[in-house]
């Protein structure tokens, strides 16, 4: 099996796990992944664990035994924040007001 098939199989497994966690917890589980050579990094998180997920990115980047870099951490943390902003904006449009600077959310 080649790398592309392995990645597809891994993402199917991760998707199944995310669906299971969503059904079990009721939380919307988000998934981000990164492939660095032979290493594959897959992050699952929900809104409650967002801050811890950002800290994990920093710990991975500071680990010299991993190919995960500070650049990788910056890119993925930006994606996590953008996803959070999208969720806040959608919720605000349904339930309250939203400050477009993304600095503040007012229910």
Secondary structure, DSSP 8 states (H G I E B T S, - for coil): --HHHHHHHHHHHHHHHHHHHHHHH----EEEEEEETTEEEEEEE-STTHHHHHHHHHHHHT-TTSS--HHHHHHHHHHHHHHHHHHHHHHHHHHSEE-TTSS-EE-
